Amino acid sequence: MTRSDMNNLKAWFTRAHRKPLILHGARQVGKTYLVRAFAREQGLELAEVNLERHLELRKAFGTKNPRTIIGEIEGITGKKIQSGQSLLFLDEIQAIPEAIAALRYFHEELPDLAVIAAGSLLEFVLDSHSFSMPVGRVSYLHMGPLTFLEFLDAVDTYSAQELRSLADRYQTSTTMAQSLHQRLKNRLREYLYIGGMPEAVAVYLETQDLKQVSDIHDSIIHTYFDDFARYAGKADPLLLQTIVRRMPSSVGQKILYTRFSEDHTSRPIRHALELLIQAKLITKVMHSDANGVPLGAEMDERVFKLLNLDIGLMNRMAGVSPADIRGLSEQRLINEGALAEQFVGQQLLRSQELNSPLLLHYWQRSGKKGNAEVDFIIQLESDIIPVEVKAGTTGTLKSLHQFMAEKHAKLAVRLDLNPPSFQQVSVSLHDASQVTYPLISLPLYAVELLPRVIRNGTR
């Protein structure tokens, strides 16, 4: 499978003052596969050691001596590790926390040796140990599930190429073949159930059997729960499981801690939730007043919504079946439940072109002027752009109208299941004032290409 993160690894590898790289993310998002593919592509001798299987290396890492550590790993792998020719890959580094601290010494004493460490739930491990990350001596890259475009590259290369081509040549008058639009909507429905976990996608490619995909989902979920028991540290593993199980019903809603557990006070719930957020099993969508850039300057830490790691896992935990996805009308697919908001947020998180994509924002207003909420607010260079997930005509976009009237943004975006379109919106608000603004409407499946579409459509 083609992963966009391969380009990020290449950029890291060619950096003048390269540091050891920590590749982190949930289990089974493809970290190990990516590193192996990268080593092959670069012609590097891969010296790979899984620290979960070699706990005896704890003593060597405790010496903080890179040459001692390398000597022990050479004995395990049977490979000579040499600067400029080898890639040292420390997989499942969370199993030996001393290895995390030792990375700084690889940077200081063997700066020319390419070192990648990959781990899951690193934040859980650090929460129960006294040392901190080797800040300033390592680089970081977060990996998530396959995006919809990466999924398309795997299952329908033609449609992926056509969609990218459409974004590259997008203008406000661009039209789209109805046959391609329908094909992409069908693929979107597949993705909504399968999600982006590489093993689930691989099984679907091989078998076309959604029951086997569900079995993979179950296996991944149980693996996460097993990890909670092993690495949870100060957090209650059962509380962590409860939060993850209740997440599907919380997407798109302002979070109240009592929603997750009636048996715990807010403090342990908050701590468990923060660990899951740091580990990227859950992602915050922060409220922002959105008066200027950066969006984070005006966010309220107390007000946020949440997203799951992956829409396929979310639907499996919620008991959604393939028949449920196939049976939803297009209007219900957009407006019922959390499907559309989870999908859009998951794609925006993986965008390579947004400013700070790993931190998402939304806008909400309540008070005398009436309630209003816009699903996502993105920052593209110096522009703030509201993104609303809706079906229907512009007359139903009351919150978007309110945002544009108050913030005077350059343009707005609506995501639905219609072909791409562009229009000048001009409506009267409840106070008789008038608001006029350009609106780009895109089908949901094109959200990952939104920055490219905006640049091409407004230049």
DAQUICOR-V913808 format. One record per backbone hydrogen bond with DSSP energy under -0.5 kcal/mol. NH is the residue of the N-H (numbers start at 1). CO is the residue of the C=O. Records with the same first field share a line. If there is no record, write none. Layout:
BEGIN
NH = CO + CO
END
This chain:
BEGIN
6 = 3
7 = 4
8 = 4
9 = 5
10 = 6
11 = 7
12 = 8
13 = 9
14 = 10
15 = 12
18 = 15 + 16
20 = 137
21 = 115
22 = 139
23 = 21 + 117
24 = 22 + 141
25 = 119
29 = 26
34 = 30
35 = 31
36 = 32
37 = 33
38 = 34
39 = 35
40 = 36
41 = 37
42 = 38
43 = 39 + 40
44 = 39
45 = 85
46 = 44
47 = 45 + 87
48 = 46
49 = 89
51 = 49 + 91
53 = 50
54 = 50
57 = 54
58 = 55
59 = 56
61 = 57
62 = 58
63 = 59 + 60
64 = 61
65 = 60
66 = 64
69 = 65
70 = 66
71 = 67
72 = 68
73 = 69
74 = 70
75 = 71
76 = 72
77 = 73
78 = 74
82 = 80
84 = 112
85 = 82
86 = 82
87 = 45
88 = 114
89 = 47 + 87
90 = 88 + 116
91 = 49 + 89
93 = 118
95 = 92
96 = 93
99 = 96
100 = 96 + 97
101 = 97
102 = 98
103 = 99 + 100
104 = 101
105 = 102
106 = 102
107 = 103
108 = 104
109 = 105
110 = 106
113 = 110
114 = 86 + 112
115 = 113
116 = 88
117 = 21
118 = 90
119 = 23
124 = 121
125 = 121
126 = 122
127 = 123
128 = 124 + 125
129 = 126
135 = 133
137 = 134
138 = 134
139 = 20
141 = 22
143 = 24
146 = 196
151 = 147
152 = 148
153 = 149
154 = 150
155 = 151
156 = 152
160 = 156
161 = 157
162 = 158
163 = 159
164 = 160
165 = 161
166 = 162
167 = 163
168 = 164
169 = 165
170 = 167
174 = 171
181 = 177
182 = 178
183 = 179
184 = 180
185 = 181
186 = 182
187 = 183
188 = 184
189 = 185
190 = 186
191 = 187
192 = 188
193 = 189 + 190
194 = 190
195 = 191
200 = 197
201 = 197
202 = 198
203 = 199
204 = 200
205 = 201
206 = 202
207 = 203
208 = 204
210 = 208
213 = 209
214 = 210
215 = 211
216 = 212
217 = 213
218 = 214
219 = 215
220 = 216
221 = 217
222 = 218
223 = 219
224 = 220
225 = 221
226 = 222
227 = 223
228 = 224
229 = 225
230 = 226
231 = 227
232 = 228
235 = 232
237 = 235
240 = 236
241 = 237
242 = 238
243 = 239
244 = 240
245 = 241
246 = 242
247 = 243 + 244
249 = 246
250 = 247
251 = 247
252 = 306
253 = 250
255 = 304
259 = 256
260 = 257
261 = 257
269 = 265
270 = 266
271 = 267
272 = 268
273 = 269
274 = 270
275 = 271
276 = 272
277 = 273
278 = 274
279 = 275
280 = 277
281 = 276
282 = 276
283 = 307
285 = 305
286 = 284 + 360
287 = 300 + 303
288 = 362
289 = 298
297 = 294
298 = 295
299 = 296
300 = 287
301 = 299
303 = 300
304 = 302
305 = 285
307 = 283
309 = 281
314 = 310
315 = 311
316 = 312
317 = 313
318 = 314
319 = 316
320 = 315
325 = 321
326 = 322
327 = 323
328 = 324 + 325
333 = 329
334 = 330
335 = 331
336 = 332
339 = 336
342 = 338
343 = 339
344 = 340
345 = 341
346 = 342
347 = 343
348 = 344
349 = 345
350 = 346 + 347
351 = 348
355 = 379
357 = 354
359 = 356
360 = 284
361 = 377
362 = 286
363 = 374
365 = 372
370 = 367
372 = 365
374 = 363
376 = 387
377 = 361
378 = 385
380 = 378 + 383
381 = 379
383 = 380
385 = 378 + 383
386 = 411
387 = 376
388 = 413
390 = 388 + 415
396 = 393
397 = 394
398 = 396
401 = 397
402 = 398
403 = 399
404 = 400
405 = 401
406 = 402
407 = 403
408 = 404
412 = 438
413 = 386
414 = 440
415 = 388
416 = 442
421 = 441
423 = 439
425 = 423 + 437
427 = 435
429 = 433
432 = 429
435 = 427
437 = 425
439 = 423
440 = 412
441 = 421 + 439
442 = 414
444 = 416
446 = 443
447 = 444
449 = 446
450 = 447
453 = 449
454 = 450
455 = 451
456 = 452
457 = 453
458 = 454
459 = 455
END
